[in-house]
Amino acid sequence: MSGSPYPERVNLDSAQAHLEWAWFCLRSQQKHEQIAANCLRQMEGVEVFNPCLRFIQPRRGKKVWITEPLFPGYLFARFNWHDSLYRVHYAPGVQSIVHFGNGWPTLPEHVIAEIRAAIGPAEMRVIPDELTPGDEVELLGEIFQGLRAIVTQVMPGRQRVAVLLDFLGRQTTMELSAHSIIKPGLRR
């Protein structure tokens, strides 16, 4: 075997037969998970799974929907190891196929199925921005930026909420736009 980290193209023996069609973990180039996934999806004989999360995050005092990979820097691909290893490795956005020396670990089909079941068929899990009475929220905007309050009432038809706010040493109830508050756990 040469000094290359890739195995030579040989007929697989019975110990390696499970690698012919299997799920592999791929390392993407930095922030290129979606580019790698899109390029790999165009290849014949390659199945791709790139689970993502979608959530609201405050940016410049406003709520913005953000989409991020569930496993930053990684995605999964199912392919015939013998026929497609080099094609997959050199796909745009792919840095490498995860391997340890000459070992090429695979993921069992049931692991991918469990992640798919949790994420959903569109490879996207949306974390809702729904508010309920009792939720702790953080106010956005210039005047009350960063103050925390407790939701006391949700008025969905008007897209408004009533919050209980500790302000100037006393508790005050205020009615605010639902777009001007965010759950603190979603702030990065």
C-alpha positions in Angstrom: 0.0 0.0 0.0 1.3 3.5 -0.9 1.6 6.4 1.6 -1.8 7.6 0.5 -4.5 7.6 3.3 -6.9 5.9 0.7 -7.0 2.2 0.3 -5.9 0.8 -3.0 -8.7 -0.2 -5.4 -8.9 -3.9 -4.9 -11.7 -6.5 -4.6 -13.1 -6.3 -1.1 -12.8 -9.5 1.0 -15.7 -10.6 3.2 -14.4 -8.5 6.1 -14.7 -5.3 4.0 -17.9 -6.4 2.1 -20.1 -4.3 4.4 -18.3 -1.2 3.1 -19.5 -1.6 -0.5 -22.8 0.3 0.2 -22.8 2.1 3.5 -23.3 5.4 5.3 -20.1 7.3 5.9 -19.4 10.5 7.8 -17.9 13.3 5.7 -16.0 16.3 7.0 -17.0 19.4 5.1 -14.9 22.4 4.4 -15.6 25.2 6.9 -19.2 26.4 6.6 -19.7 24.4 3.4 -22.0 21.6 4.6 -24.8 22.7 2.3 -22.5 23.2 -0.7 -21.1 19.7 -0.2 -24.6 18.2 0.2 -25.9 19.9 -2.9 -22.9 18.7 -5.0 -23.1 15.2 -3.7 -26.9 15.0 -4.4 -26.1 15.6 -8.1 -23.9 12.5 -8.2 -25.4 9.3 -9.3 -25.3 6.5 -6.7 -24.8 8.8 -3.7 -27.5 9.4 -1.1 -26.9 12.4 1.2 -28.2 13.3 4.7 -27.4 16.8 6.0 -29.7 17.4 9.1 -30.3 21.0 10.0 -32.0 23.2 12.7 -34.0 26.3 11.9 -34.6 28.8 14.7 -35.1 32.5 15.4 -32.1 34.5 16.6 -31.9 38.2 17.4 -29.8 40.3 15.0 -29.5 44.1 15.2 -32.6 44.3 17.4 -34.8 42.1 15.1 -35.7 38.5 14.9 -34.1 36.6 12.0 -34.6 33.0 11.0 -31.3 31.1 11.1 -30.5 27.7 9.6 -27.5 25.7 10.9 -26.4 22.2 10.5 -27.1 19.8 13.3 -23.5 18.6 13.2 -21.4 21.6 12.2 -18.6 20.6 9.8 -20.1 17.1 9.1 -22.7 15.5 6.9 -23.5 11.9 5.9 -23.4 10.1 2.6 -24.4 6.6 1.6 -22.5 5.3 -1.4 -20.6 2.3 -2.8 -17.2 2.6 -1.2 -15.4 0.7 -3.9 -16.8 2.7 -6.8 -17.3 6.2 -5.3 -14.7 6.8 -2.6 -12.6 9.2 -4.8 -15.6 10.9 -6.4 -17.1 11.7 -3.0 -13.9 12.7 -1.4 -13.1 15.3 -4.2 -16.6 16.7 -4.4 -16.8 20.5 -3.9 -17.3 21.4 -0.3 -16.0 18.0 1.0 -12.8 18.2 3.0 -12.5 14.4 3.7 -14.2 11.2 4.5 -13.8 10.4 8.1 -11.3 7.6 8.6 -8.8 6.4 11.2 -5.7 5.1 9.6 -6.8 2.4 7.2 -10.1 2.0 9.0 -13.2 3.5 7.3 -16.0 3.6 9.9 -19.5 3.3 8.8 -22.8 4.3 10.4 -25.5 1.6 10.9 -28.6 2.3 8.8 -30.7 2.4 12.0 -28.7 5.4 13.4 -29.4 7.5 10.3 -33.1 6.3 10.4 -33.3 7.5 14.1 -31.8 10.9 13.3 -34.2 11.2 10.3 -37.2 10.4 12.5 -36.2 13.1 15.0 -35.4 15.8 12.3 -38.2 15.1 9.8 -38.3 14.2 6.1 -37.1 17.6 4.9 -33.8 17.2 6.8 -34.9 20.3 8.8 -36.1 20.6 12.4 -37.8 23.9 13.0 -37.6 25.1 16.6 -40.8 27.1 17.1 -40.8 30.6 18.4 -44.2 30.1 20.1 -44.7 31.9 23.4 -46.9 30.7 26.3 -47.7 32.4 29.6 -44.9 31.9 32.1 -42.1 32.0 29.4 -39.1 34.2 30.3 -38.3 36.5 27.4 -35.7 39.1 26.5 -36.8 42.4 25.0 -35.4 43.6 21.7 -35.2 47.2 20.5 -33.4 50.3 21.6 -35.3 51.4 24.8 -35.6 48.1 26.7 -32.9 46.1 24.9 -31.8 43.2 27.0 -34.3 43.5 29.8 -36.0 40.3 30.8 -39.7 39.8 31.4 -42.3 37.1 32.0 -45.1 36.5 29.5 -48.5 36.9 31.2 -50.8 36.7 28.2 -50.5 35.9 24.5 -52.8 37.6 22.0 -52.1 35.7 18.7 -54.6 37.5 16.5 -52.9 40.8 17.3 -49.4 39.3 17.4 -49.0 41.0 20.8 -48.1 39.7 24.3 -48.5 41.1 27.7 -45.3 40.9 29.9 -44.6 41.5 33.5 -41.4 43.6 33.7 -39.3 44.6 36.7 -38.6 48.3 35.8 -37.5 51.1 38.1 -37.9 49.0 41.2 -41.5 47.9 40.5 -43.3 45.3 38.5 -45.1 46.7 35.4 -47.3 45.0 32.9 -46.7 46.0 29.3 -48.2 45.0 26.0 -45.6 44.5 23.3 -45.3 43.2 19.8 -44.4 39.5 19.6 -41.7 40.6 17.2 -39.9 42.7 19.9 -39.2 39.8 22.3 -37.2 36.5 22.1 -36.7 33.6 24.3 -33.3 34.0 25.9 -32.2 30.4 25.2 -32.1 31.2 21.5 -29.6 34.0 21.8 -26.1 33.2 20.7 
